[in-house]
Amino acid sequence: MAIAMAGKWQAGNLPPELTSLVGRRAELDVVRTAVRHSRLVTLTGIGGVGKSRVALRAAAELRSEFGGGAWLVGLSALNDGGLVPHAIAGALRLADQTARPMTEVLAEHLSGRELLIVLDSCEHLAGPCGEVVAALLTAVPGLRVLATSRRPLEVAGETLVVIEPLPVPPAGTTALVGDAVTLLAERAADVVPGFDLGSENPEAVVRLCRRLEGIPLAIELAAARLRDLPVSYLADRLDDRFAALDADPGSPHDPPWHRALRTAVGWSHELCEPAERLLWARLSVFAGDFDTEAARRVCADERLPESEIGLLLDALAEDSVLTWLPTGAGERYRMLDTLREYGARRLRDLGEEERFKQRHREHYLSLAIKGAAGWLGPGQLSWYDRMVGEHDNLRAALEVALAAEDATPALELAGVLAFFWYGCGHAKEGRHYLQQALALARRPEPALVQTLWADGLLAASQGDAHGAETRATQIATVAHDLRTTSGDPQSTPGHPPAVPGQVAAASGHSSVVPGQVSAASGHSSVVPGQASAASRHSPAPPGQPSATTGHPPAASSDSASIPGGPSSTYGGLPPTSGGPPGTSGDAAATSGGLSATPGDWAVNFGGPGALSGGSAATSGGHARAAFEGPAATSGDGAGIYGDAGAPGASTASYSHAGTRGYPVTGGDLAGIYGRAALVPGGFGAYAATCVRALRSAAGVIRGDLARVLAESEPAYRDRWNDEPPTIAGLLALLCRAHALTVAGRLDEAIAVLEDLRTLCDGRGEQLMRSHGDFLRGQAELSSGRLAAAVRYGQAALRTKRRLHDSFGIGLTVDLLALAAGAAGQAGRAARLLGLAQRVWSNHGQAQASVPEWVAARRACETHARAALGDSAYAAAYRTGFDSDVDAGIAYALEPEGEGLPHSGPHL
């Protein structure tokens, strides 16, 4: 097993053991032997018996036998079986952003590698887990899987190993022997300093361990109580519980636990104070871990005042009901699956399950709104860390929203999380949820526009031009229907009414009236793990920017062209996809069953038909009819805007959310959608911005530079307006700069990037600036200013490393390799090429498949190999590929630019 997954640095992600593992030597021997002889080994047994601990210890002992390491994939917080491959990819640090199925991507990524994957807590997803495991084992001969589950995965060749409880003292003895007694003594000593089991009543100790039947979780719950109660008291109480259980077998809804475990958990529950028991039940709505603030916002009411929540959390942690998790961002807590299941049953019995699931959803919706509003600002890094830490709870909230009969909750949450999906490296998962939410849509509403925008943005980030264009057209339709259903006239002077069945779409001829284009959505942030559609897909420039940073005359959207690009004007170009010849200047792909009739929304946006590609397009007049006029009022702005849609409103009331804890203000919504969206007529401008941004991105992907020039012109023209900069506007500037660089108009490209840098610095924004620094490095390299290219590339790399933007890291390391090669530093170039390839191996879309970037890298490889010779080149390349990635990045950031020609401006 000698093939490394991606070098020595990726030995796995197994967590350290925080407590001792008592006994289990025989079981560990069995598990290790089974893994060596079977490609799928599943540890089964009752909840709380220690399956996970045994699996993790066995994996740690086997890790050195796998060149690709041993990797833990925790599934306890996951409820959607369709996300199992995504969870595996996340654990493996695989940041593929293509549109291919994730199982297929995993199989390709792992091909030729030998590694061990530990799938922990599969029982609630046994079917989906079995399907994914079967597919991967078939495609990857070097893969072994060690699973923990209360039931088999039922995959051919599966080996089952049953994990039994710990040995207890024999009946009729008072000898303190057996692993169960040892565990009780060790855990009691952890909570009671100086605890000596020998000073306790040995008969009570034996009786307690036998009653708990050697189940580790039950023993640990009992040990936590020894802080306040003697062993004899606990043993007597447990005897009483068993007597009561014999009289009343319990609810038919009890989870399938062993009788002793259910009794021990219930007994521990009884020992809690009433307020602790109530909080235990309410906390069961959280997935994964949570912080004190979230617990207060979700769980507090007149029965549990906010002021008491912190003390109650501490008490539950002392009783081992919760696990305390100190982090750099503050205290967090986690509940074991078995205890969460018990709490959830109690919450159902209280009749409060739906209420607190909704409160959980409301809390994470309001948190997402705050995050989206704050994303383009000095708190960007903090929001990144916070939202990544809340990933499990965001999933849980989305599941609740998707289960609602009304589509609005799902559209609100999935759409407002666009900044998270796109910015934190979760494009595939985001589209999974967004398309489920869109499948529920039955009427036009503002939240539908945002969700379509989010899905289109992610489609563009995956190189799916057709998907981005389709969503753009659907946004135009929804915007038009919102105007007509809100009581506004269907036409304005000079603008013919939209005809039912036609899709209102903004064409190259129909620039939105100046001043109506709001800056783009704060959701569209391009963040860690995801480069902007611009830097990812060879952005092309809208219009022709002046070399100054002032307010140049706007280029005509009807006649924009680029030297070296298409010679025809944008308005006369045939559609790039979807539409038949003669349609108006865009690739107007629509939903297969899309009806533009106001109020008729029996359309499945999320299904395959949504991106099947119709061909309807309208004239510029219809586009204007769709976007102009008072599209957002206090009435039609309900849902994602609430009352903030009305002028003068300061606080939005979500139609389905009390938004506890994070009151949503007009300022928050302005930070996401631009201030124009909060006044009558402004929502049409926001929708127009979304449409143009998606069509610009599609033009970038297709290499249609003239189209990008026209579609992104308003963002360039309005870059100095009074609106705060937003992602769509910044993205358009990136597209323009890249295309100008490709066209050889380097001074103009640099001027655009200077403007972008000024806009980002004014807000304290880092991610979009890092994309701009990367493009600036490319422009400087093309100009022969190598030192400047290195400095800008290194500036971009520092930010991309902090935001874990693997795609951006790959691009910037490639750029630095090109600069080193151009400077005659062949050895450094080869080493950086190896490092970049290592990063690309975990991304799946090397150089974003942009032809110019692919060709530049290949030329660099050829020149470096010629300068060094095959042997020396291979050695330097392998050094870069095999090094720890952090060490490799440190090498890439070394000050190698001194002495290079044309240093250019300092950063």
N, C-alpha and C positions, 0 to 999 in steps of 0.2 A: 504494500500500500504506500507507494512512494510519490504519487502525484499530489502536489500541493494545490489547495483550492485556488489560491492566488498568492502564493508565497507564504513564508513562515509566519507572517504577522497574523494570519487568520487561523489561529489554532482553535477557535471556537468562542462561544459566549457563555459557557457554563458559569453560574454565579457561585461565589464562595459560600461555604457552609457556615452558618451563623451559630449553630448549636451542634453538639456532639451527636454522632449517630451511634445509638446503642445496639449492640448485637448485629444481626443480619449477615454474619460472615458466610453462613451456608447459602443463604439466598443470593448473595453477591456472586458466589462461585457459580451457582446455577445460571444466573443471568449472563455473566460473562461468557460462559460456555455456549449458551443459547445464541447470543449475538454472533459469535464466531461461526456458528453452523447454520444459522437461519437469517434471512435478510429482513424479516419482520418478526419482532418479539414484542408481545403485548403483556404487560404486567396487569393482572386483574386482582380484584379484592374489594372489600367494602370500603366505603368512604372513611377516611381518617386512619387507615391501617398502615400508611407509610409508603404507598406505591411511588410517589414522586421522589421521596428521599432515597429510596433504593435505586431508582432509575438514574438519578443525578450522580450518586456515588459510583454506580457501575459505569456510567458514561465517562466520568472523570478518570477512572482506572483504565478505560479502554482508549482514551483519547490519543495516546501516543501511537496506537496502531493504525490510525487514520491520517493520511497525509493532509486531508482537507479539514481535519479537526472534528470536534463534537459540538453540536449546536442545539440549544434548547428553544423550542417553540411552545410557548404557553397558550393554551386555548380556553382556559376557564372563563375568561371575560368575553369570549366571542360567541355570539348567538346566531350569526348568519353563516350557514355552511358554505356559501359561495365565496366567502373570504378566507377559507382555509389556505389556499395557495398564496394569497396575499400575506397572510401571517407568516408563512414559511419564508417567503421572499424577504419580508422585513427582518426576520431574525438572521437571515444570511447576509444582510446588508446589500441586497440586490436592489438596485434602484432603476430597474428598467421602466422606461416611460413610453414604450411603443404601444400600439393598439392591439397587439397579439394577446391571446389568452395567456393568463399568468402560468398555468400549468405547463403550457408549451414552452414558455420562456424559462421556467425553472429547469425543465428537462434539458434544454439546450445549454443552459448555464452550468449545470452539474455534469454534463457529458464528459467522460474521461476522468472524472475526479472520484476520489474515495473518501467518504465521510460518513459520520454517524449523526442522524437527526433524532432528537428526543421530542416526541409529540406528547405533551403533558395535558391530561384532563380531556380525553376525547369522548367520554361517554355520551354527552349531549349532542355530539356531532359525529357519531360513529359512522353513519352512512357516508356523508361527504368526505370524512377523513379516509375511509376505506377506498373510495374512488380515487382520490388524489394520490394516496400511497401506492395503489396498484399501478396507476399510470407512471409514476416516477420510478418505481422499481423495475418496470418493463423497459423504460427508456434509459436508465442509468445503472449499468451493471455494478458499479462500485459503491452504490448507496446501500446503507443499512438503516433501518428504522427501529427505534425502541420507543414503544408507546405505553402510556398508562391510561387505563379505562376500566370502568366498572363492568363493561361488557366487551366482547371481542369485536374487532373491526371486520371480521369475516372476509378476509382477503386470502386468496389461495397461497398456501405455504406459510401461513401465520402460525407461530409457536406461542402458546399461552403459558405463562408462569404465574401461578397463584401466590400472592403475598399474604401470608397468614399473620395473625396477631402475634405479639411477643409471648414467649413462654412465661407462664405464671407458676407460683409455688403449687406443689401437689396438694390435693385435698387432704384434710386432716392433719396438716403440719403447720407449725408456726415458724419454720425456718425461712429466713429472709433471703431466698435464692431466686434466680431467674431474671431474665432481662427486663421484665415488667417492673420488678422491684427496683432494679438499678435505674431505670428511666425515672421512676417516681422520685427516687432519692436525688438524682442529678437535677431534675427540673425544680424540685422543692428548694434545693440549695441555691438555685438561681434567684428565687424570689424571697427566700428567708436566709439571710447570711448566717452561717454557723449552724444551719439545720443538720441534725444528726438523726437519721432514721432509726439508729439503734436505741435511742432514748424513747422512741414511741412504743405504743402497745403493739407487739409483733402480731398478735392475733388479728387486730384491726387492720394492720397493713396488709396481711395476707388476704383477709376478707375483701378489702377494697380492691386490690389488684385482680382477684378472681372475679368479683362482681363486674369489673370493667373489662374482663376477658382479654386483657393484654393489648387492648387497642390503644396505640400511641396517642391519638388525639384525645381520647377520653382520659387517659392518665395525665396528660399535660393540663387539661382543664381542672382535674382534681388537684394537681400539684399547685396550681395558682391559688387555690383556696386555702392551702395550708399556711398562707400568710396570716390568716385571721382565725382559722378553725383547726382544732386537733383532728388527727386521723380518725380517731374513734367516732367523733361526731359525724364526719363525712361518711364513714362506712355505715353508720346507723341510718342516716338520711337516705343513702342509696338503697339500703334494704327496704325502706319504706316505699321508695319509688318503684322497685320491682314488684312489691306487693300490690301497689295501685295499678301497675301495668297488667298484672295477671288478671285483675278484676275488669279492666277496661283496655282491650287490645289497641285502642287508638283509632285515629281517623284513617279512613281508606285512602286519604290523600297523602299520608306519610310517605316521604321518599324511601326508596328500598335500602335502608341502612340495616345493619345488624341491630338486633334488639338492644344489646348492651350499649351501643353507641347512641342510639336514639334516646335511651334512658339517661345516659350520662349528660348528653347535651341538654335535655329537658331539665335535668336536675341542676345543672349549672345555671340554666335560665331561671329556675325558681330561686336560686340563691342571690340573683341580682335584685337590686332595688326596682320598684315599679317603673321609675323614669328610665333606668338603664334598659329594662326589658322593652319599653316602648321605642327607645332610640335604636336598639338592636334590630327591631323589626323594620323601622323606617330606613335604616342604613342599608338594608338588603337591596334597595333599588340601585345602588351604585355598582358599577362594574370596575374591576381592578381596584386601584387605590384612589383616594380622595383626600382633600385637605379640610381643615377645620372650617374655613369660610364656606365651602360647599355644603358641609354638613349643617351649618347654621341656616343657610338659605333654603335648603331643601326640607329639612326635618323640623325646624322650629315652628311652633304655633303657640296658642294659649296654653296648651298642655305641657309643652316643652319650650320654655322661654329661651331666647337666643343666649342670654347671659349664662345659662346653665350647660350649654352644649359642650363647651371645652372641658369642664370638669367631668361630665358624663363620658366623654371620649377617653379621658385618662383612666377612669374607673374600668371601662370595658377593656382597655389595653392591659391593665393590671390583672384582670381576670382571664386573660388570654383569649377573649372573644375577638379582639382586634389585635393586629400586629402593628406596632409603632414603627414608622419608617422616616427617620430624620433625613432630609435632603438639603441640598444647597439652596433650594427655593423655599424652605420651611418644612414644617411637620406634615406628614401624610400618614394615612392609616389604610390598612387592608384587612379584609375579612376572609377567612378560609372558606372554600366553596361549601363545605358541609354546614358550617355555621350560617352562611348566607342563605342556604336552602331552608334551614330551620327558621331563620328570621322572615323569609319570604312567605312561608306557610303561616306564620303568626300574623303577618300583615294581611294576608287573605282572610284569615279567620276574623280579623278586626274589621273587615270590609273597607280597608283603606288602600288596597294595592293600586288601583287605578289612579286614585287621587295623588299618591306620592310618586308614581311613575310620571304623571303629568307635571308635577312640580319639578322633578328631576329634569325633564325635557325643557321646561321653561327656563330653569337656571342655566342650562348649557346653551340655550338659544340666546339668552341675554349676554352670556359670556362671549359667545361667538360674535355678536354684534359689536361689543366693545373691542374685541380683538380685530375685527375687520376695520373698524373706524380708526384704531390706533396703529394699524400695520405700517402705513407709510409715514413713519415718524421716528423720533429718537427711541421709542420703546419697542422697535421692531424685533430686536434680539430677544428681549424678555417675552414678548408675545409668542415668538417661535418656541422658546423653551416651555412656556406654559401650555400652549395648545398641544404640543407633542406629548407632554405629560398627561394630558386629559384625553388621549386618543380613545382609550377603552370606553370612557364615559360618553364621548361624542357618538361612538357607535351605538351604545345603549339608547341614547336619546333619539337617534335616528330610527332605530327599530321601533320605538314607541310611536314616533311621528308617522312612520310608514303604516302602522297598524290602524291609524285613525281612518274613519270613513271619509272625512273631509281631507282633500289634498293639501290644503293650505299649510298645516303644520309641517308636513314633509317638505314642501316647496320652500318654506321660509328657512328652515334649518339647513337643508342641503344646499340651497342657493347662497345663503350668507356665508357658508363655510368655503366659498370658492377660494378665498385667500389661503386657507389651510390646505385644501386639495392641491392647488396649483403651486403654492409656495413652500409647502413642507414635504414635497416629494411623494404625494399620494394620488397622482393623476388616475391611475387604474381604479383604485378603490373609490375615488370621488365619482368617476363615471358610473361605477356600479350602483352607488346610492342615488346619484342624480337621475339616472334613467329610470330607476324604480319610482322616484318621486314624480317624474314627468309622465309616467304611465298612468298616474292617478288624475292628471289634470283634466278637468271637464269644463272649465270656463276661463276667460281671460282675467288675469289679476296681476298686480305688480310683482308679486312673488314669482309668478311664472316667467316673467321677463328675466328676472335675476337668475333663475335656475337654468333657463335656456342659455343665457350668457355664460354661466359657469361651465356648462357642459361643452359649449362651443369653444371656450378658452382651453379646456383640457384636451379637446379634440385637436386643436391647433398645436398644443404642446406635444402631442403624440405624432405629429406629422399628418394628421387626417384632415386634409384641406376640404374634402367633400363634407365631412361632418361639421366643420366650422361654418361653411357656407350655408348648409341646411339650417343650422341653428340661427344664423343671422337672418335668414328669410322668415323663419318662424317668429323671431322677435319683432320683426316689422309687422307681421300680421297681428300679433297680440297687441302691440302698441296702437295699431289702427282700431282694433275692436274695443280697446279701453276708451278711446276717444268717443266712439259712436255709442257705446253703452253708458257713458257717463252723461249723456244728454247733449254733447256738443254736436254741432252740425257736421255732416259727413264731408262737407266740402267748404272751401273758402274761396273768395274771389280769385279766379285764375287757376284754381286747383280743382280739377274734375273729381267727382266722388269715386271712391274705390268701388269696384264692381264685385259683388259676391262671387267667390270662386277664384278671384285673382289674389295673388299674394303681394301685399305692398312691400316693396323692397327698394332701398336706396341705391340708385344706379350711379354710374360715373358722371352722368349729366346733372344730377340733382343734389348738389351740395346743400347741406342744411344751412339755413340762413345764419350769417355770422352772429355770434352771440348766443345762439341756441344750443351749441354743442357743449355740454358739460364735460368737465374732465372725467376721466374714466373711473370705473368702479374700483374702490379700494380693495375689493376682493381679488382683483386679478393680479395681485402681487405675485411676482416671480420670486420664489424664495428657495431655501435650502433644498437641494435635491432636484430643483427644476429650473433650468435656464429659461429665460423669456422666449416666447415664440420668435422674437427677433434674433437673439443670439443663437437660438437653437436651429433655426431653419433659414439661414441666409437671408435676413431681412432685406427687403428692397425699399428704396426711398420714396416717400410721397413728395412729389413736387421737387423744386430745386431751391434749397435754402441759400440764403445769402451768407456770405462769409462773416457777416457781422452778427452780433447777438441782439440786435434791436428788433424792430418790427418791419421786416421786408415786405414788399408787395406780395400778396398771395399769388401763387402760381395758378394758372387756369386748370381746373380739374378736367376740362374737356380736351386739353392738348398737351398734357404732361408726357414727356418722353425722356429717355436717358440715352446718352451716347453709348453705343454698343448694345443697347437693349432693343426692344421692339420698336420698329420705325413708325408704326401706325399710332395714331392717338388713342387714348384710352376709350373714349366714347365710341370709336369705330371698331374696337376689337371684338372678335367673336367670343362667345362665352367659353370659359376654360373647362367647364364641366356642366353636365346636367341639362342645360338648355339647348334647344335646337337653334340652328343658324337663324339670325334675324332677331333674336330676343335682345332686350336692351342691356348691352354692356355688362352684365354680370352672369355668373354661374348660378342661376337661381334654382338651387335644388330645394325642394320642399318635401314635407312629409307626405308619404304616399296617400294618406287619407285625410290630409289637412283641409278643413273647411274654413274659409275666411268669413263666413257668415257670422255677424256678431251674435254672440250668445250660443252658437252651436259648436261646442267643444268636446264632442264625443270622439276625441282623438287620442290615440295611445302614443304620446310623445316618446315614451321610453322604449317601446318595442323596436324590433328590427325595421319595421316600416318607416320609423321616424327618420331614418337616414338612407332610405331607399332611393331617393332622388327623383323628384318630380321635375317639372321644367317651367313652372310659371314665373313670369317676371312682368313687372309693370313699368310704366313710364316714370320719368322723374316727377311728374305731377302727382302720381299716386304715392310716390315716396314721401313727398312733402305733405300730402294729406294724412299720411300715417303718423308723421312726427310732429307737425306743428299744432299749435293750439293748446288749450289748457288740459293736458292729458292727465294730470294728477291733481285731484281735489281731495278734500277731507273725506269724501265718500269713496271714491275709487282707490284711494291710497290706503285703505284698510289692509291689515295683514302686515306686510313688510314695512310699510310706512306708518300706519296708524294715523293718529291725529296730526302728526308732523307733516302730513301732506298739505295741510292748510297753512296759509300765511300766518305768521306770528306764533305758530304752535311751538312749544319748547319741549314737550314730552310726548313720545309716541306710545300708544297703548296697543300692543299686539292683539290681534283679534282672538288669538288662542293662548295668549301668555300674559301672566301678571308681571313677568320679568322681574321676579324678586331678586333683590340683592344688587342688581346692576341696572338701575333705572335707565331706560333708553331715552336719550334726549335727541332733539333736533340736530344738535351738534354731532352726535354719533352718526346719525343717518347722513348728514352732510359729508362727514368724513368718508363714508362709504360711496355714496352716489353723487357727491357734489352738491353744492348749495342750490343749484338750479332745480334739483329734483324736489325741493321742499316748497316750491311756489307753483301756482297754477301755470301749466304749460311746460314746466321743467321736466316732467317725467318723459315727455316725448323727446326732449333733448338727450336725456340719459339713454333712452332706447336707441336713438340714432347713433350715439357714441359707441354703444355696444356693437351695433351692426357694422359700423365702419371699422372698428377694431378687429372684428372677426374676419371681415373681408380683406383687410390689410394683411392679416396673418396668413390667410389662404393664398393671397398673392405672393407672399414671401415663400411659402412652401412650394408653389408651382413655378417660382422664378418669373412671375409676371410683374416686372418692375413698374411698368406703366400703371398697372392697376393699383399697386401699393402707393404710388405717387398721388393718385387721385383720392383714394380712400382715406389716406392719412393726412391729407393737406390741412383739414380743419384743425387737427391737433397741433400741427406746426404753426399755423397762422395764429392760434390762440394760446400759444405757450406762455405768453406774458400777461394773460388776462387776470382778472381778480380772483379766479378760482384757485384753490390750492392744487398743486400738481397731483395727479392720480395716475394709476398704473397704465390705463389705456393710453393716456396722452404721452407718458414717458415711453411706452412701448412703441408708439408710432415714431417717436424721435429716434429710437434705436434702429427701427426698420430703415428709416431714411439714411441714417449714418452708414449702416452696413452697405446699402445699395450704392451710395455715393462712393464708398471705398472700392467696391467691386468695379464701378464705372471709371475709376481712376480720378475722380474729382475729390482729391484727398483734403484740400484746404476747406472745402465746403463741409465734408464729413466731420472734420475736426471742429469746425465752428458749431455744428449741431451738437456734438458731444460736449463741448464746453457749456452750451446752454443747458443741456441735461444735467451736467455736474452741478451747475449753479442751482438749478431747481431742487435737486436731491439734497445738496448741502443746506439749503434753506430750511428743509424739514428735518434734517438729521437722518434721512433715509439712507440705507446702506446697500441693499440688495440691487436695486435698479442701477445705482451708481456703479456697483461692481460690474454689471453687464456693460455699462458704458465704458468703464476702464478697460475691459477686455477688448471691446471694439476699437477704443482709442489705441490700444497696443497694436492692433492689426493695422490701423491706418499709419501709425508711426513706423511700423516695420515696412510697409509698402513705400513709405517716403524715404527709407534708408536711415532713419534716425534710430539706431539700434538701442542705444542706452535708454532713450525715452520709451521705446517699446517694452524693454525689460521692466522699467519702473512701473509702467501702467499695468503690465501683466502681473507683476508681483503684488501690486495694490489690490487688483481683482482677486488674486488667489488668497490673500489674507482674509477677506470677507467671506469668500466661498468656503474656506475651511471652517470658519466659525459657524456658518449656517449649514454645514454638512451637505453642501451642494455638489454632489459627486459629478453631475454633468458639467457644471461650471469648472470644477477642478480639472476635469479631463481637458476641457477646451483651453484653459489658461496654461496648463503644463505643456500642452502641444504648442501653444504660442511661444512660450519660453524656449522650447526646444528649437523652434524655427529661428528665433533670434540668436540662439547660441550657434546654430549651424551657419547662419549668415555672417556671424562674427568670426568664423573659422575655428570655433571651439567644438570640434567634432566629438571628442570624448564626452563632454557635457551634454551635447545634443543627444547622443546615443543613450546616455543614462536617463535623461528626461523622457525620451521616447519610450523607454521601457517602463518608467513610472506611469506615464499616461496610459499605456496599454493595459497596465494592471488595473487602473481606475476604470477604463472602458470595459474591461472584462466583467465588471459588476454593474454595468449600465445597460448594455444591449443596443446602444445606438451610437457607435463611435463616430466622432466628428459630426454628429447629428445627421449623418449621411449627406451632408452638404457637399456637392461635387468639388467646389473650390477648396474646401478645407481638407477633404480626403486627398486631393491631388497635391496640395502643399505638403502634407505630412509625408506622402510617399516620396516626393522629391527630396525632402530633408533626409529621409532614411537612405536613399540612394547616395546622396552626396557624403553623408557621414560614413557610410560603409566604404565608399571609394577612398576617403581620406584616411581611414584607420586600418583598412584591411578586414577581411571577414572575421578572423579570430578575435582581434581587439574590439571590433564593433560588437560581436556577440557577447563578449565578457562585460563590456560597459552596459549594454542593453539589459543583460541578465541581472547586473547589480541593481539597476533601477527597478526592474520588475519584481525582484525577490526581496527588496528592502521593506521594512515596515513603512506603511504609507505616511505616517506622521513624520518619520525620519526623512522619507523622500521629499515631502513638502518642505521640510526645513532646509534641505539641500537646494530645492528650487528657489527658495527665498534668500539664499546667500547673495551678498552684494556683488554680483558678477558683471554689473553693467559699467563699472568704472573703466574709462579708457576706450569705450566703444565710440564710434563716430556719431556726431550730431546728437548730442545729449538731449537737446530739447528742453522744455520747461520742467521745473521741479514740481513735484506734487505738493 
